[in-house]
Amino acid sequence: MTPGNVELLRDLYGAFDFRSAAEGRLDDLFRRHADPAFELVPPPIYPDTEAMVGMEGFDAFMRMLTEVWDEWRFEIEDMEEAGDRVLVLVTLHARGRGSGASAEAPAAHVVTFSGGRVVRLEVFVDRAEARAAAGLSAGS
């Protein structure tokens, strides 16, 4: 794994805007940095927990989120390299659609690279599970 993958992720997370993604304005960014067969794997607590594939899967995931949330963003806390994977620790900030209720929760993403492109993003609510999925030990 190269430091370029971590920097690429910092750029991608920095450019990510919930509204832009929901409105399809991230299509070019997605095409440049994600494999066409990219998989997005939501956690089991989400309504649809099957892997979503490609740009169509990403769009479906964003539509699902906009049905529930009026605002939704990640704050990166830390990133750890693990071979071809990067563990991204985040805090999710959201505001419910209709209710206006705010939510904040720790989460983690395991992003897998191949050939300099993102091939998989797995979302975890349990950071210990994410560490294990990234191939990192609990103490590292």
C-alpha positions in Angstrom: 0.0 0.0 0.0 1.3 3.5 -0.8 0.8 6.7 1.1 -1.0 7.9 -2.1 -4.0 5.8 -1.1 -4.4 7.6 2.2 -4.0 11.0 0.5 -6.5 10.0 -2.1 -9.0 9.0 0.7 -8.4 12.3 2.4 -9.3 14.1 -0.8 -12.3 11.9 -1.5 -13.7 12.4 2.0 -13.0 16.1 1.8 -14.8 16.4 -1.5 -17.8 14.3 -0.3 -20.9 16.3 0.3 -24.2 14.6 1.0 -26.2 16.9 -1.3 -23.6 16.6 -4.1 -23.7 12.8 -3.8 -27.5 12.6 -3.6 -27.8 14.8 -6.7 -25.3 12.7 -8.7 -22.6 15.4 -8.8 -19.9 13.0 -7.6 -20.2 10.8 -10.6 -16.9 12.1 -12.1 -15.0 11.7 -8.9 -16.4 8.2 -8.5 -15.4 7.3 -12.1 -11.9 8.5 -11.7 -11.1 6.8 -8.4 -13.4 3.8 -8.0 -13.4 0.5 -9.9 -16.5 0.0 -12.1 -17.3 -3.1 -10.0 -16.8 -1.1 -6.7 -18.7 -2.6 -3.8 -20.3 -0.6 -1.0 -21.2 -2.9 2.0 -23.5 -1.3 4.6 -23.6 -2.5 8.2 -26.3 -5.0 9.2 -28.3 -2.4 11.0 -29.2 -0.7 7.7 -32.4 -1.6 6.0 -30.7 -3.0 2.9 -27.5 -4.9 3.9 -26.6 -6.5 0.6 -23.5 -5.2 -1.1 -24.3 -2.4 -3.6 -22.2 -2.6 -6.8 -20.9 0.2 -9.0 -22.2 3.7 -9.6 -25.8 2.3 -9.6 -25.2 0.8 -6.1 -23.7 4.0 -4.8 -26.7 6.0 -6.2 -29.1 3.5 -4.5 -27.3 3.9 -1.2 -27.5 7.7 -1.4 -31.2 7.6 -2.2 -31.8 5.3 0.8 -29.9 7.8 3.0 -31.8 10.9 1.7 -35.1 9.2 2.5 -34.1 9.2 6.2 -31.6 12.1 6.7 -31.8 15.7 5.8 -28.1 16.2 6.6 -25.4 13.5 6.8 -21.6 13.9 6.9 -18.4 12.3 8.2 -15.7 13.8 10.3 -12.4 11.8 9.9 -10.7 11.0 13.2 -7.9 8.8 12.0 -6.7 6.6 9.1 -4.6 3.4 9.5 -2.9 1.6 6.6 -3.2 -2.2 6.5 -1.7 -3.6 3.2 -4.2 -2.9 0.5 -6.8 -1.6 3.0 -7.2 1.6 5.0 -9.2 1.7 8.2 -11.0 5.1 8.4 -12.3 6.0 11.9 -15.1 8.6 11.5 -17.8 10.3 13.5 -21.1 10.5 11.7 -23.1 13.7 12.1 -26.7 13.6 10.8 -30.1 15.3 11.1 -33.3 13.4 10.6 -35.6 14.3 7.7 -38.9 15.5 9.1 -38.0 15.2 12.8 -34.9 17.5 12.6 -33.4 15.4 15.4 -29.6 15.4 15.4 -27.5 12.3 15.7 -23.8 11.7 16.2 -22.1 8.3 16.3 -18.7 6.8 16.0 -18.3 4.5 13.0 -15.5 3.0 10.8 -14.9 2.3 7.2 -12.6 -0.3 5.7 -11.6 0.9 2.2 -9.9 -1.7 -0.1 -7.7 -0.6 -3.0 -6.5 -2.5 -6.1 -4.4 -1.0 -8.8 -4.7 2.5 -7.2 -8.6 2.4 -7.3 -11.1 1.9 -4.6 -12.7 -1.5 -5.0 -14.7 -1.9 -1.8 -15.9 0.3 1.1 -17.3 -1.6 4.1 -19.2 0.4 6.7 -19.0 -0.6 10.4 -20.7 0.6 13.5 -18.4 -1.5 15.7 -14.8 -0.2 15.4 -13.4 -3.5 16.8 -15.1 -5.4 14.0 -13.7 -2.9 11.5 -10.1 -3.3 12.8 -10.4 -7.1 12.4 -11.8 -6.7 8.9 -8.9 -4.5 8.0 -6.5 -7.1 9.3 -5.3 -4.9 12.3 -4.9 -6.3 15.8 -6.8 -4.8 18.6 -3.7 -3.3 20.1 -2.2 -1.8 16.9 
